[in-house]
Amino acid sequence: MIEKKVIYKPIHDFDQIITLDEYYELEHEESEKAIKDIQKLAVKDLDGVKRFCENQLFAQSDKVSFVYYSLSEDEDIDKWADFLSDEFSRVYQIALNQNKIKELSPVLIEILVEDISSYNADRVRETLLKGLDHMDLETRLNALEFLPDWIDEQVLQSNPAVVSKLRQKLKDPEWKMRWGASKILEQNKIAFESLSTLDKLRRFINA
């Protein structure tokens, strides 16, 4: 059986935006064109792109994911940093407020920025700290998984609130949170009180 080749149609307007799955089915050359088309659309009408992402977050989340992915892939790595940081904060806050973390995580995971020292990135960290204190364990773990993309040693030196929160999480009722927080602190060379032997054993028993 001959596999049907996906034909790429140039993206000039919002109703032509493809899904992330459709992007992955394209040949390499056409997939590069698709990314460039989204970037051109954002240059032409960033407010329109933002409205699209706001209005279609749930109805067409896979298309919103492709928009974020395309802008995160721009060779000019700082061009969309503020926009993408703001979008992460906005979407993550919606996920927290509506208990939609599981549903919106595939969208959030496509947002990556190089510059994590900006005011906009600070706001991302603030929203993630809220997630670390959520009553639901999966939500707390999710915030812990996202946090490393938005911190490094330099950022932590100027953000004592983040360090303090991670140290607090060493006392979290759930051992997975304690373990995850300890690994982030360790990776960023931040001193912390060592975990109990039992917690260290749990890591291997439950691996």
Contacts in CASP RR format, 6 or more apart in sequence:
PFRMAT RR
TARGET T0000
AUTHOR 0000-0000-0000
METHOD contacts of the structure
MODEL  1
MIEKKVIYKPIHDFDQIITLDEYYELEHEESEKAIKDIQKLAVKDLDGVK
RFCENQLFAQSDKVSFVYYSLSEDEDIDKWADFLSDEFSRVYQIALNQNK
IKELSPVLIEILVEDISSYNADRVRETLLKGLDHMDLETRLNALEFLPDW
IDEQVLQSNPAVVSKLRQKLKDPEWKMRWGASKILEQNKIAFESLSTLDK
LRRFINA
5 27 0 8 1.000
6 22 0 8 1.000
6 25 0 8 1.000
6 26 0 8 1.000
6 27 0 8 1.000
6 30 0 8 1.000
8 26 0 8 1.000
8 27 0 8 1.000
8 30 0 8 1.000
8 31 0 8 1.000
8 33 0 8 1.000
8 34 0 8 1.000
9 16 0 8 1.000
10 16 0 8 1.000
10 33 0 8 1.000
10 37 0 8 1.000
11 17 0 8 1.000
11 18 0 8 1.000
11 34 0 8 1.000
11 37 0 8 1.000
11 38 0 8 1.000
11 41 0 8 1.000
12 37 0 8 1.000
12 41 0 8 1.000
13 41 0 8 1.000
14 41 0 8 1.000
14 48 0 8 1.000
14 49 0 8 1.000
14 52 0 8 1.000
17 38 0 8 1.000
17 41 0 8 1.000
17 52 0 8 1.000
17 63 0 8 1.000
17 66 0 8 1.000
17 67 0 8 1.000
18 34 0 8 1.000
18 63 0 8 1.000
18 66 0 8 1.000
19 60 0 8 1.000
19 62 0 8 1.000
19 63 0 8 1.000
19 65 0 8 1.000
19 66 0 8 1.000
20 62 0 8 1.000
20 63 0 8 1.000
20 65 0 8 1.000
20 66 0 8 1.000
20 69 0 8 1.000
20 110 0 8 1.000
21 62 0 8 1.000
22 66 0 8 1.000
23 31 0 8 1.000
23 34 0 8 1.000
23 35 0 8 1.000
23 66 0 8 1.000
23 69 0 8 1.000
24 31 0 8 1.000
26 34 0 8 1.000
34 66 0 8 1.000
34 70 0 8 1.000
35 69 0 8 1.000
35 70 0 8 1.000
35 73 0 8 1.000
38 66 0 8 1.000
38 67 0 8 1.000
38 70 0 8 1.000
38 71 0 8 1.000
39 70 0 8 1.000
39 71 0 8 1.000
39 74 0 8 1.000
41 49 0 8 1.000
42 49 0 8 1.000
42 67 0 8 1.000
42 71 0 8 1.000
42 80 0 8 1.000
42 83 0 8 1.000
46 83 0 8 1.000
49 67 0 8 1.000
50 83 0 8 1.000
50 87 0 8 1.000
52 63 0 8 1.000
52 64 0 8 1.000
52 67 0 8 1.000
53 64 0 8 1.000
53 67 0 8 1.000
53 68 0 8 1.000
53 87 0 8 1.000
54 90 0 8 1.000
56 63 0 8 1.000
56 64 0 8 1.000
57 64 0 8 1.000
57 91 0 8 1.000
57 94 0 8 1.000
57 104 0 8 1.000
57 107 0 8 1.000
58 103 0 8 1.000
61 103 0 8 1.000
61 104 0 8 1.000
61 106 0 8 1.000
61 107 0 8 1.000
64 107 0 8 1.000
65 106 0 8 1.000
65 107 0 8 1.000
65 110 0 8 1.000
66 110 0 8 1.000
68 84 0 8 1.000
68 87 0 8 1.000
68 107 0 8 1.000
68 110 0 8 1.000
68 111 0 8 1.000
69 110 0 8 1.000
71 79 0 8 1.000
71 80 0 8 1.000
71 83 0 8 1.000
71 84 0 8 1.000
72 80 0 8 1.000
72 84 0 8 1.000
72 110 0 8 1.000
72 111 0 8 1.000
72 112 0 8 1.000
72 113 0 8 1.000
74 80 0 8 1.000
77 113 0 8 1.000
77 114 0 8 1.000
77 115 0 8 1.000
78 114 0 8 1.000
78 115 0 8 1.000
80 113 0 8 1.000
81 113 0 8 1.000
81 114 0 8 1.000
81 115 0 8 1.000
81 118 0 8 1.000
81 120 0 8 1.000
81 121 0 8 1.000
82 118 0 8 1.000
82 120 0 8 1.000
84 111 0 8 1.000
84 112 0 8 1.000
84 113 0 8 1.000
85 113 0 8 1.000
85 118 0 8 1.000
85 120 0 8 1.000
85 121 0 8 1.000
85 123 0 8 1.000
85 124 0 8 1.000
86 120 0 8 1.000
86 123 0 8 1.000
87 111 0 8 1.000
88 108 0 8 1.000
88 111 0 8 1.000
88 124 0 8 1.000
88 127 0 8 1.000
89 120 0 8 1.000
89 123 0 8 1.000
89 124 0 8 1.000
89 126 0 8 1.000
89 127 0 8 1.000
91 104 0 8 1.000
91 107 0 8 1.000
91 108 0 8 1.000
91 111 0 8 1.000
92 104 0 8 1.000
92 108 0 8 1.000
92 124 0 8 1.000
92 127 0 8 1.000
92 128 0 8 1.000
92 146 0 8 1.000
93 127 0 8 1.000
93 130 0 8 1.000
94 100 0 8 1.000
94 104 0 8 1.000
95 101 0 8 1.000
95 103 0 8 1.000
95 104 0 8 1.000
95 105 0 8 1.000
95 108 0 8 1.000
96 127 0 8 1.000
96 130 0 8 1.000
96 131 0 8 1.000
96 134 0 8 1.000
96 139 0 8 1.000
99 136 0 8 1.000
99 139 0 8 1.000
101 136 0 8 1.000
101 138 0 8 1.000
101 139 0 8 1.000
101 142 0 8 1.000
102 138 0 8 1.000
102 142 0 8 1.000
105 142 0 8 1.000
108 146 0 8 1.000
112 149 0 8 1.000
113 121 0 8 1.000
115 121 0 8 1.000
116 149 0 8 1.000
116 150 0 8 1.000
116 151 0 8 1.000
116 152 0 8 1.000
116 155 0 8 1.000
117 154 0 8 1.000
117 155 0 8 1.000
121 150 0 8 1.000
121 155 0 8 1.000
122 159 0 8 1.000
124 150 0 8 1.000
125 147 0 8 1.000
125 150 0 8 1.000
125 151 0 8 1.000
125 155 0 8 1.000
125 159 0 8 1.000
125 162 0 8 1.000
128 143 0 8 1.000
128 146 0 8 1.000
128 147 0 8 1.000
128 150 0 8 1.000
129 143 0 8 1.000
129 161 0 8 1.000
129 162 0 8 1.000
129 165 0 8 1.000
130 143 0 8 1.000
131 139 0 8 1.000
131 140 0 8 1.000
131 142 0 8 1.000
131 143 0 8 1.000
132 140 0 8 1.000
132 143 0 8 1.000
132 144 0 8 1.000
132 147 0 8 1.000
132 165 0 8 1.000
132 169 0 8 1.000
133 140 0 8 1.000
133 165 0 8 1.000
134 140 0 8 1.000
134 143 0 8 1.000
137 174 0 8 1.000
137 176 0 8 1.000
137 177 0 8 1.000
140 169 0 8 1.000
140 172 0 8 1.000
140 174 0 8 1.000
140 177 0 8 1.000
141 176 0 8 1.000
141 177 0 8 1.000
144 169 0 8 1.000
144 177 0 8 1.000
144 180 0 8 1.000
144 181 0 8 1.000
144 184 0 8 1.000
147 162 0 8 1.000
147 184 0 8 1.000
148 184 0 8 1.000
148 187 0 8 1.000
151 159 0 8 1.000
151 162 0 8 1.000
151 184 0 8 1.000
151 188 0 8 1.000
152 188 0 8 1.000
153 188 0 8 1.000
153 189 0 8 1.000
155 162 0 8 1.000
156 162 0 8 1.000
156 163 0 8 1.000
156 188 0 8 1.000
156 190 0 8 1.000
163 185 0 8 1.000
163 190 0 8 1.000
166 181 0 8 1.000
166 184 0 8 1.000
166 185 0 8 1.000
166 190 0 8 1.000
166 192 0 8 1.000
167 181 0 8 1.000
167 185 0 8 1.000
167 192 0 8 1.000
167 193 0 8 1.000
169 177 0 8 1.000
169 178 0 8 1.000
169 180 0 8 1.000
169 181 0 8 1.000
170 178 0 8 1.000
170 181 0 8 1.000
170 182 0 8 1.000
170 185 0 8 1.000
170 192 0 8 1.000
170 193 0 8 1.000
170 195 0 8 1.000
171 178 0 8 1.000
172 178 0 8 1.000
172 181 0 8 1.000
175 199 0 8 1.000
175 202 0 8 1.000
178 195 0 8 1.000
178 199 0 8 1.000
179 195 0 8 1.000
179 199 0 8 1.000
179 202 0 8 1.000
179 203 0 8 1.000
182 192 0 8 1.000
182 195 0 8 1.000
185 191 0 8 1.000
185 192 0 8 1.000
186 192 0 8 1.000
END
